[in-house]
Amino acid sequence: MRILLSILGLGLLSSVSAQETKIWTLKECVDYALENNISIKQSELDKNSSLEDVKAAKWNFAPNLNASASQNFNFGSSISVSGARIPADFRSNNFGINSTVNLFDGFANINNLKQTKIGVEIQDAAIAKMKNDISLNVVNAYLQILFAKEQVKIAQSQLTISEEQVNRIGELVDAGVLPQGDLLNIKSTLANDNQSLIVAKNNVLITSLNLAQLLQLETTEVNVAAVDVDIQNQAILSNDVETIYNKANESFPEIKLAELNIMSAEKSIQLARASYYPSLNLSFGLNTAYQHRQSTTDVSPFLFSDQIDDNLGKSISLQLNIPIFNRYQFRSAVNKSKINYQKIEYNLVSERLRLQQTIQNAYADALASSKSYDAATTSVEAQTKAFDYSQERFKAGAINSFDFNQTKNNLVNAKSQLIRSKYDFMFKLKVLEFYFGVPFVSE
């Protein structure tokens, strides 16, 4: 038993360890989010409901068929020919089958079917929009983790330099070459670098938690794989704003959704107008009635007679309904549908304007990020040379620890700005490509 428990324990630990060490790629994160997001699943259920509406609309063209059955018992009495009151009890059974065929309804069924089909397309567009938004958020959260990890590397590098300097200054102080104050200053810098490293590591945990929550995972940490940041590929910027907008206007789900809503509103007007038309229905019926009566005879009140009636009826009817006056209800419904149609038309104009403005801002942001990245690259190159020169002078005792720390801090800030601008520029290029129809992650 102990051996069995040990094996099970090892298997459990291996499973937990494998789960903890899973490395998520960007594509895996996006795919997982799109497949498991609760809001998307709810929207897919809404689409299934719309598909049921289409089925119901199709069956509206078929005739209905209803069957009925009843059994009745009646108890009472009657007056015979001789004037005596005699009991007259009877029971009856009725069976019927009826069907109605809609011959004309003002094209209501046809327009209703078309509107339900548009409703399915609306759900598809809404799901596509939701998937785009979720993918955008996942990519941003993923890149935030990579940025935080880069900050940890920078902080660790600066901490290593400070530790080396503490040892170096300590030896010089012990030898009487430098005063004790220099060692205290560099130890203070070491403490600050330690704190910076702790903050950087905490940022990794926080950004990882944000991604885990976005993926709706039970874990609080997601280990992500590095991605190639191809900043040099700026082909998207060779297109102007109008070109990118025209491309997005053709395929973006927000625009498609607004256009479909207009089509649905148009069908609502036609459905409201159907009330103006006369309706024509054809009905068929088949009914049978079976009645059993029991009563006493005139010869003797103790003698009973049974009478059975069996009736079979067939019916066919053609019903025409012509609306003449409806207290302005039909006209009001049509007018309200027209007003709603105009509102939805304005919504399409608003969506196109919003999309154009968003792309304009995204394009301007990408250009600004490009310049910021170039400037940060130049700054790091300059600050690296300055730091190397300062470090040599500090080792030679030509500058004090304060001036050296200033140079080191300038390099740290320059590297942090470069990392920030690199991922910011990468994300904004991805956003522009997204509007141009390029997927966030390739297959």
C-alpha positions, -999 to +999 in steps of 0.1 A: +000+000+000+028+024+008+045+017-025+012+023-043+007+056-024+042+066-032+037+059-070+005+079-069+022+108-051+050+109-076+025+108-105+006+137-089+037+157-084+048+151-119+014+162-132+015+194-111+051+201-121+043+196-158+013+220-155+034+246-137+062+245-163+040+247-193+053+275-216+025+293-235+032+307-269+014+337-282-007+316-306-017+292-278-028+321-257-049+336-284-064+303-295-072+293-259-089+326-252-110+323-284-120+287-276-128+290-239-139+326-233-173+325-216-186+356-234-179+340-267-197+308-257-227+329-246-227+346-280-225+313-298-256+302-278-273+334-290-264+323-325-280+289-319-311+306-308-311+327-340-308+294-360-339+281-343-357+313-353-348+305-389-362+270-386-394+283-370-397+309-398-394+282-425-421+261-409-445+291-409-450+283-446-464+248-438-501+243-429-510+235-394-527+204-383-546+199-350-565+170-336-591+172-309-611+147-288-637+150-261-661+129-241-691+143-224-716+129-198-751+144-194-776+134-167-812+146-167-848+138-174-875+145-200-912+143-205-925+113-224-954+113-248-977+102-220-966+132-199-946+112-175-911+124-165-885+098-174-847+098-171-827+107-201-790+102-197-766+102-225-729+104-233-711+117-264-677+115-280-663+140-304-633+136-326-619+161-351-590+170-373-585+205-386-559+222-408-554+258-420-533+269-449-521+305-451-525+315-488-515+351-484-503+372-454-489+403-470-455+386-475-451+386-437-437+350-436-412+357-465-399+389-448-398+372-414-377+344-429-353+369-445-350+388-412-342+357-392-314+348-416-300+383-413-302+377-375-278+348-378-254+369-398-256+396-371-246+371-345-217+360-366-205+396-370-209+402-332-189+370-324-162+381-349-160+415-332-158+400-298-130+376-310-110+406-324-113+425-291-102+395-270-073+387-294-061+424-291-063+423-253-044+389-252-016+402-274-013+433-254-012+414-221+013+389-235+037+417-246+033+433-212+048+402-197+077+401-221+083+438-213+083+431-176+107+402-180+131+425-200+129+449-171+140+421-147+170+414-169+180+451-168+175+453-130+195+421-125+223+434-147+225+467-127+224+448-094+254+427-106+274+458-115+266+473-080+277+442-063+310+442-082+315+479-073+308+472-036+335+446-035+358+469-055+352+499-033+355+478-001+389+467-011+400+503-018+386+515+015+403+487+034+435+497+017+430+533+027+427+546-008+391+557-006+371+571+022+344+551+040+317+574+026+322+561-009+315+525+003+284+537+021+272+554-011+277+524-033+260+502-007+231+525-008+230+521-045+231+483-041+201+485-018+182+506-044+191+481-071+178+453-050+145+471-045+143+477-082+148+441-090+120+431-065+097+456-081+105+443-116+098+407-105+065+418-089+056+434-122+062+401-140+038+384-115+012+411-119+013+410-157+012+372-157-018+373-134-036+397-158-030+373-187-042+344-166-074+362-157-079+372-193-076+336-204-099+327-175-074+302-161-075+289-125-038+295-121-024+329-111+007+327-133+013+320-170+048+312-183+051+327-217+076+321-245+096+349-260+086+362-294+108+376-322+103+414-321+107+423-358+108+460-355+125+464-389+094+450-407+075+483-411+058+475-444+024+484-430+036+520-427+042+522-465+004+523-468-014+556-462-043+560-437-069+560-465-057+527-479-058+510-445-092+525-438-106+512-471-093+478-463-108+478-428-141+492-441-146+462-464-141+435-438-143+448-402-170+432-382-182+464-367-190+478-401-206+445-412-227+445-381-240+480-387-248+471-423-267+440-413-287+459-387-298+482-415-309+452-435-328+438-405-345+472-399-356+473-436-373+439-431-390+453-400-406+480-421-418+454-446-432+433-418-451+463-404-465+471-438-478+435-441-506+446-418-520+468-446-526+438-469-556+415-467-550+380-455-564+348-470-566+314-452-580+281-463-592+257-436-601+220-438-620+200-411-631+165-404-653+159-374-672+129-360-697+128-331-708+096-314-738+099-290-753+072-268-787+079-252-806+058-227-842+065-216-873+046-203-901+037-227-937+047-226-948+011-221-931+007-187-908+029-166-887-001-160-879-008-196-851+011-212-843+019-248-808+027-262-803+051-291-770+056-308-763+085-331-732+086-352-725+118-372-696+125-396-690+160-408-666+175-433-659+212-437-638+235-459-637+273-456-619+302-473-614+332-450-605+367-463-596+394-438-595+430-451-581+457-427-602+488-431-597+508-399-573+500-371-572+532-350-539+543-366-521+513-351-507+499-383-495+532-396-479+541-363-460+508-364-447+515-399-437+550-390-418+538-359-400+512-380-389+539-404-376+561-376-356+531-362-343+525-397-330+561-399-313+557-365-295+526-376-284+543-408-268+570-386-252+543-366-234+530-397-221+565-405-210+568-369-192+534-370-174+543-402-163+577-388-151+560-355-132+534-375-115+561-396-106+582-366-093+551-348-070+542-377-058+578-380-048+577-343-033+543-346-012+554-377+000+585-359+008+565-328+028+540-348+048+568-365+055+585-331+065+551-316+089+546-346+106+579-338+106+572-301+122+538-307+149+553-329+156+579-304+158+554-276+182+532-296+205+562-301+202+571-264+212+536-253+243+537-275+254+570-262+247+561-225+265+528-229+296+546-241+293+571-213+289+544-187+319+524-200+340+556-198+326+565-164+333+529-151+369+531-161+374+564-145+356+552-113+380+522-111+409+546-115+395+568-088+391+598-112+354+603-102+334+596-071+306+571-065+279+598-068+289+607-104+293+571-113+258+562-100+244+591-120+259+577-152+247+542-143+212+554-136+211+572-170+220+540-187+193+521-168+167+546-177+178+546-213+176+508-215+142+508-199+129+534-223+143+513-252+125+482-241+093+501-235+094+518-269+103+485-286+073+466-273+051+497-277+061+501-313+056+464-319+021+464-305+011+495-325+024+479-357+003+449-349-027+471-344-022+487-378-018+453-394-049+441-377-069+469-393-053+460-426-066+424-423-033+407-411-040+383-382-023+389-349-006+355-350+003+334-380-006+297-382 
